[in-house]
Amino acid sequence: MTGVSSYRVYRLSRAGRIVSGDWIEAVDDAGACEAAHRLCDDITPTVEVWRGAQRVAVLPCDPPSAQA
């Protein structure tokens, strides 16, 4: 498949509530997850990636060293 799909990325608060959302485009789910992770910042603990009505992934934003 060579087409590009639209994804929605939601930044979530620590309480799991949506803080903001962004549209991104990617060739596949893995590419969308990589792009979504780049949207993490110092105040965002988690991002969710959606393609249409399907939740693709929930990604933690904490750096690996902070999770230890």
LUMKEPA-977227 format. One record per atom (N, C-alpha, C, O, CB): residue number from 0; residue in three letters; chain; atom name; x, y negated, z. Coordinates in pm, whole numbers. Atoms other than C-alpha are relative to their C-alpha. Glycine has a CB too. Layout:
// LUMKEPA-977227
REC   num   residuo   cadena   atomo       c1       c2       c3
REC   NUM       ALA        A      CA        X        Y        Z
...
END
This chain:
// LUMKEPA-977227
REC   num   residuo   cadena   atomo       c1       c2       c3
REC     0       MET        A       N       84      118        0
REC     0       MET        A      CA        0        0        0
REC     0       MET        A       C       89     -124        0
REC     0       MET        A       O      174     -139       87
REC     0       MET        A      CB      -96        0      122
REC     1       THR        A       N      -85      118       11
REC     1       THR        A      CA      154     -330     -107
REC     1       THR        A       C      -75     -128       34
REC     1       THR        A       O      -16     -236       29
REC     1       THR        A      CB       57       -9     -138
REC     2       GLY        A       N       79      118      -31
REC     2       GLY        A      CA     -124     -567       -9
REC     2       GLY        A       C       33      -56      138
REC     2       GLY        A       O       93       11      222
REC     2       GLY        A      CB     -146       32       -8
REC     3       VAL        A       N      -20       67     -128
REC     3       VAL        A      CA     -112     -813      276
REC     3       VAL        A       C     -135       -7       70
REC     3       VAL        A       O     -236      -38        7
REC     3       VAL        A      CB       62     -142      -18
REC     4       SER        A       N      123        7      -80
REC     4       SER        A      CA     -371     -799      555
REC     4       SER        A       C        7     -117       97
REC     4       SER        A       O      115     -158      139
REC     4       SER        A      CB      -22      132       76
REC     5       SER        A       N        8      107      -99
REC     5       SER        A      CA     -488    -1075      787
REC     5       SER        A       C      -21       61      137
REC     5       SER        A       O      -98      156      154
REC     5       SER        A      CB     -113      -99      -33
REC     6       TYR        A       N        9      -44     -139
REC     6       TYR        A      CA     -450    -1024     1160
REC     6       TYR        A       C      -27     -121       88
REC     6       TYR        A       O        8     -234       53
REC     6       TYR        A      CB      130       73       45
REC     7       ARG        A       N       21      104     -100
REC     7       ARG        A      CA     -558    -1225     1460
REC     7       ARG        A       C       84       38      122
REC     7       ARG        A       O       80      153      167
REC     7       ARG        A      CB     -154      -15       38
REC     8       VAL        A       N      -81      -23     -119
REC     8       VAL        A      CA     -317    -1259     1754
REC     8       VAL        A       C      -52      -90      110
REC     8       VAL        A       O      -63     -212       94
REC     8       VAL        A      CB      152      -27      -28
REC     9       TYR        A       N       50       74     -116
REC     9       TYR        A      CA     -452    -1362     2093
REC     9       TYR        A       C      106       -3      108
REC     9       TYR        A       O      160      101      145
REC     9       TYR        A      CB     -131       62       54
REC    10       ARG        A       N      -85       15     -118
REC    10       ARG        A      CA     -232    -1498     2370
REC    10       ARG        A       C      -91       14      121
REC    10       ARG        A       O     -194      -53      130
REC    10       ARG        A      CB       77     -138        2
REC    11       LEU        A       N       82      -26     -117
REC    11       LEU        A      CA     -368    -1370     2701
REC    11       LEU        A       C       64      -57      126
REC    11       LEU        A       O      187      -61      138
REC    11       LEU        A      CB      -24      151       16
REC    12       SER        A       N      -48       46     -130
REC    12       SER        A      CA     -340    -1516     3050
REC    12       SER        A       C       33      121       87
REC    12       SER        A       O        6      235       48
REC    12       SER        A      CB     -105      -92       71
REC    13       ARG        A       N      -28     -111      -94
REC    13       ARG        A      CA     -221    -1308     3347
REC    13       ARG        A       C     -128       70       42
REC    13       ARG        A       O     -126      188       78
REC    13       ARG        A      CB       74      -52      125
REC    14       ALA        A       N      129      -59      -35
REC    14       ALA        A      CA     -591    -1250     3420
REC    14       ALA        A       C      -63       74     -118
REC    14       ALA        A       O     -173      129     -105
REC    14       ALA        A      CB      -95     -109       49
REC    15       GLY        A       N       52      -71      116
REC    15       GLY        A      CA     -638    -1103     3070
REC    15       GLY        A       C      -98      -79      -83
REC    15       GLY        A       O     -166      -22     -169
REC    15       GLY        A      CB      -65      124       44
REC    16       ARG        A       N       90       86       77
REC    16       ARG        A      CA     -835    -1397     2932
REC    16       ARG        A       C       73      -62     -118
REC    16       ARG        A       O      193      -89     -111
REC    16       ARG        A      CB      -60     -111       90
REC    17       ILE        A       N      -58       60      119
REC    17       ILE        A      CA     -777    -1540     2586
REC    17       ILE        A       C       32     -146       28
REC    17       ILE        A       O      -53     -223       73
REC    17       ILE        A      CB      -96       13     -122
REC    18       VAL        A       N      -45      138      -17
REC    18       VAL        A      CA     -575    -1861     2602
REC    18       VAL        A       C       -1      -70     -136
REC    18       VAL        A       O      -44     -185     -147
REC    18       VAL        A      CB      143       -5       62
REC    19       SER        A       N        1       55      135
REC    19       SER        A      CA     -530    -1916     2227
REC    19       SER        A       C        9      114     -100
REC    19       SER        A       O       35      228      -64
REC    19       SER        A      CB      117     -100      -20
REC    20       GLY        A       N       -7     -100      105
REC    20       GLY        A      CA     -536    -1736     1896
REC    20       GLY        A       C       64      -56     -125
REC    20       GLY        A       O       56     -176     -152
REC    20       GLY        A      CB     -138       54      -33
REC    21       ASP        A       N      -65       38      126
REC    21       ASP        A      CA     -343    -1744     1570
REC    21       ASP        A       C      -31      105     -106
REC    21       ASP        A       O      -43      223      -76
REC    21       ASP        A      CB      153      -16       20
REC    22       TRP        A       N       11      -91      113
REC    22       TRP        A      CA     -396    -1594     1226
REC    22       TRP        A       C      140       26      -52
REC    22       TRP        A       O      220      -67      -63
REC    22       TRP        A      CB      -92      -57     -111
REC    23       ILE        A       N     -125      -34       65
REC    23       ILE        A      CA     -101    -1409     1077
REC    23       ILE        A       C      -32       96     -115
REC    23       ILE        A       O     -140      155     -119
REC    23       ILE        A      CB      102       63      101
REC    24       GLU        A       N       14      -97      107
REC    24       GLU        A      CA      -54    -1201      763
REC    24       GLU        A       C      121       93        4
REC    24       GLU        A       O      233       51       32
REC    24       GLU        A      CB      -12      -70     -139
REC    25       ALA        A       N     -107     -100        0
REC    25       ALA        A      CA      148     -882      740
REC    25       ALA        A       C      -36      113      -95
REC    25       ALA        A       O     -152      133     -128
REC    25       ALA        A      CB       25       54      144
REC    26       VAL        A       N       19     -113       91
REC    26       VAL        A      CA      195     -583      512
REC    26       VAL        A       C      -63      118       72
REC    26       VAL        A       O     -142      192       13
REC    26       VAL        A      CB      133       41      -62
REC    27       ASP        A       N       53     -113      -75
REC    27       ASP        A      CA      115     -334      789
REC    27       ASP        A       C       -7      -36      149
REC    27       ASP        A       O       33     -145      190
REC    27       ASP        A      CB       87      127      -21
REC    28       ASP        A       N       16       25     -143
REC    28       ASP        A      CA       39     -302     1161
REC    28       ASP        A       C      133      -25       69
REC    28       ASP        A       O      142     -110      157
REC    28       ASP        A      CB      -71      117       65
REC    29       ALA        A       N     -131       18      -63
REC    29       ALA        A      CA      406     -271     1255
REC    29       ALA        A       C       54     -141      -25
REC    29       ALA        A       O      108     -204       65
REC    29       ALA        A      CB      100      105      -52
REC    30       GLY        A       N      -44      136       33
REC    30       GLY        A      CA      488     -595     1075
REC    30       GLY        A       C      -80     -104       75
REC    30       GLY        A       O      -26     -207      117
REC    30       GLY        A      CB      -12      -24     -149
REC    31       ALA        A       N       85       92      -75
REC    31       ALA        A      CA      194     -765     1243
REC    31       ALA        A       C       44       -5      146
REC    31       ALA        A       O       45     -112      208
REC    31       ALA        A      CB     -149       41      -10
REC    32       CYS        A       N      -45       -4     -139
REC    32       CYS        A      CA      318     -652     1584
REC    32       CYS        A       C      132      -75       18
REC    32       CYS        A       O      151     -145      117
REC    32       CYS        A      CB       17      145       47
REC    33       GLU        A       N     -126       74       -7
REC    33       GLU        A      CA      666     -787     1513
REC    33       GLU        A       C      -25     -150       -4
REC    33       GLU        A       O       33     -226       74
REC    33       GLU        A      CB       93       41     -116
REC    34       ALA        A       N       31      142       11
REC    34       ALA        A      CA      523    -1122     1407
REC    34       ALA        A       C      -72      -50      125
REC    34       ALA        A       O      -47     -162      170
REC    34       ALA        A      CB      -87      -26     -125
REC    35       ALA        A       N       74       39     -120
REC    35       ALA        A      CA      288    -1130     1707
REC    35       ALA        A       C       94      -17      118
REC    35       ALA        A       O       77     -110      197
REC    35       ALA        A      CB     -108      104       33
REC    36       HIS        A       N      -93        8     -113
REC    36       HIS        A      CA      572    -1067     1950
REC    36       HIS        A       C       81     -129       -4
REC    36       HIS        A       O      120     -181      100
REC    36       HIS        A      CB       94      120        1
REC    37       ARG        A       N      -72      128       13
REC    37       ARG        A      CA      749    -1376     1813
REC    37       ARG        A       C      -84     -117       49
REC    37       ARG        A       O      -31     -226       69
REC    37       ARG        A      CB       40      -22     -146
REC    38       LEU        A       N       87      106      -51
REC    38       LEU        A      CA      448    -1580     1933
REC    38       LEU        A       C        3       -7      153
REC    38       LEU        A       O      -56      -97      212
REC    38       LEU        A      CB     -143       22      -48
REC    39       CYS        A       N      -14        3     -146
REC    39       CYS        A      CA      532    -1496     2295
REC    39       CYS        A       C       77     -125       42
REC    39       CYS        A       O      165     -172      -30
REC    39       CYS        A      CB       71      128       52
REC    40       ASP        A       N      -73      113      -56
REC    40       ASP        A      CA      648    -1785     2510
REC    40       ASP        A       C       10       18      151
REC    40       ASP        A       O      -30      121      205
REC    40       ASP        A      CB      -70     -136      -35
REC    41       ASP        A       N      -25      -12     -144
REC    41       ASP        A      CA      738    -1856     2873
REC    41       ASP        A       C     -126       16       85
REC    41       ASP        A       O     -118       70      196
REC    41       ASP        A      CB       75     -120       48
REC    42       ILE        A       N      122       -6      -81
REC    42       ILE        A      CA      376    -1878     2990
REC    42       ILE        A       C      -98      107      -47
REC    42       ILE        A       O     -208      119        9
REC    42       ILE        A      CB      -69     -135        0
REC    43       THR        A       N       88     -104       54
REC    43       THR        A      CA      228    -1590     2788
REC    43       THR        A       C       51      137       40
REC    43       THR        A       O      157      179       -6
REC    43       THR        A      CB      -11      -11     -154
REC    44       PRO        A       N      -46     -132      -41
REC    44       PRO        A      CA      252    -1249     2955
REC    44       PRO        A       C      -31      111     -101
REC    44       PRO        A       O       37      213     -105
REC    44       PRO        A      CB      -61       36      132
REC    45       THR        A       N       48     -106       89
REC    45       THR        A      CA       68    -1053     2683
REC    45       THR        A       C      -62      -60     -125
REC    45       THR        A       O     -124     -166     -121
REC    45       THR        A      CB     -101       89       73
REC    46       VAL        A       N       72       34      122
REC    46       VAL        A      CA      -49    -1077     2323
REC    46       VAL        A       C      -74      124      -49
REC    46       VAL        A       O      -28      237      -32
REC    46       VAL        A      CB       96      -54     -110
REC    47       GLU        A       N       78     -108       63
REC    47       GLU        A      CA     -317     -869     2150
REC    47       GLU        A       C       -3      -24     -150
REC    47       GLU        A       O      -13     -138     -195
REC    47       GLU        A      CB     -144        7       58
REC    48       VAL        A       N        3        7      145
REC    48       VAL        A      CA     -314     -793     1778
REC    48       VAL        A       C     -126       70      -48
REC    48       VAL        A       O     -153      184      -11
REC    48       VAL        A      CB      129       64      -62
REC    49       TRP        A       N      125      -54       54
REC    49       TRP        A      CA     -642     -738     1591
REC    49       TRP        A       C        1       -9     -152
REC    49       TRP        A       O       43     -109     -209
REC    49       TRP        A      CB     -122      -74       57
REC    50       ARG        A       N       28        0      143
REC    50       ARG        A      CA     -717     -640     1230
REC    50       ARG        A       C     -149       23      -13
REC    50       ARG        A       O     -198      134        7
REC    50       ARG        A      CB       84      111      -78
REC    51       GLY        A       N      146       -9        4
REC    51       GLY        A      CA    -1084     -713     1179
REC    51       GLY        A       C      -52       30      140
REC    51       GLY        A       O      -16      -39      236
REC    51       GLY        A      CB      -46      109     -100
REC    52       ALA        A       N       58      -37     -130
REC    52       ALA        A      CA    -1277     -543     1461
REC    52       ALA        A       C       84      105       73
REC    52       ALA        A       O       44      154      178
REC    52       ALA        A      CB     -142       52      -19
REC    53       GLN        A       N      -86     -103      -62
REC    53       GLN        A      CA     -992     -301     1540
REC    53       GLN        A       C      117      -63       74
REC    53       GLN        A       O      195     -139       15
REC    53       GLN        A      CB       52       98     -106
REC    54       ARG        A       N     -117       44      -76
REC    54       ARG        A      CA     -746     -377     1819
REC    54       ARG        A       C      116       91      -38
REC    54       ARG        A       O      110      213      -21
REC    54       ARG        A      CB      -26        3      154
REC    55       VAL        A       N     -117      -73       47
REC    55       VAL        A      CA     -408     -273     1683
REC    55       VAL        A       C       98       26      113
REC    55       VAL        A       O      153      136      124
REC    55       VAL        A      CB       69      -77     -113
REC    56       ALA        A       N     -100      -15     -105
REC    56       ALA        A      CA     -188     -334     1987
REC    56       ALA        A       C      -19     -104      109
REC    56       ALA        A       O      -74     -212       86
REC    56       ALA        A      CB      140       -9      -57
REC    57       VAL        A       N      -14       93     -111
REC    57       VAL        A      CA     -146     -495     2326
REC    57       VAL        A       C      150        0       32
REC    57       VAL        A       O      206      103       68
REC    57       VAL        A      CB      -90       41      127
REC    58       LEU        A       N     -145        9      -13
REC    58       LEU        A      CA      212     -620     2358
REC    58       LEU        A       C       41      -86      119
REC    58       LEU        A       O       -3     -201      129
REC    58       LEU        A      CB       62      -55     -128
REC    59       PRO        A       N      -50       82     -111
REC    59       PRO        A      CA      385     -736     2677
REC    59       PRO        A       C      104      -98      -54
REC    59       PRO        A       O      182      -64     -143
REC    59       PRO        A      CB       61       89      112
REC    60       CYS        A       N      -96      102       44
REC    60       CYS        A      CA      586    -1056     2632
REC    60       CYS        A       C      123       -7       88
REC    60       CYS        A       O      221      -70       50
REC    60       CYS        A      CB      -66     -135       -2
REC    61       ASP        A       N     -114        6      -89
REC    61       ASP        A      CA      820    -1007     2925
REC    61       ASP        A       C      121       65      -67
REC    61       ASP        A       O      109      170     -129
REC    61       ASP        A      CB      -31       69      134
REC    62       PRO        A       N     -120      -64       55
REC    62       PRO        A      CA     1177     -942     2817
REC    62       PRO        A       C       28      130       74
REC    62       PRO        A       O       -4      141      192
REC    62       PRO        A      CB      122      -94       10
REC    63       PRO        A       N      -27     -130      -64
REC    63       PRO        A      CA     1291     -583     2889
REC    63       PRO        A       C       75      -11      132
REC    63       PRO        A       O       47       65      224
REC    63       PRO        A      CB       78       88      -93
REC    64       SER        A       N      -77       12     -124
REC    64       SER        A      CA     1536     -699     3156
REC    64       SER        A       C      -87      -49      116
REC    64       SER        A       O      -56      -21      232
REC    64       SER        A      CB      117      -95      -19
REC    65       ALA        A       N       90       50     -106
REC    65       ALA        A      CA     1252     -871     3348
REC    65       ALA        A       C      -94      109       49
REC    65       ALA        A       O     -151       96      158
REC    65       ALA        A      CB      -82     -120      -51
REC    66       GLN        A       N       91     -107      -40
REC    66       GLN        A      CA     1050     -548     3359
REC    66       GLN        A       C       67      100       92
REC    66       GLN        A       O       -2      180      155
REC    66       GLN        A      CB      -54       70     -122
REC    67       ALA        A       N      -73      -99      -83
REC    67       ALA        A      CA     1321     -353     3543
REC    67       ALA        A       C      -18      -25      147
REC    67       ALA        A       O       37       48      229
REC    67       ALA        A      CB      147       -2      -34
END
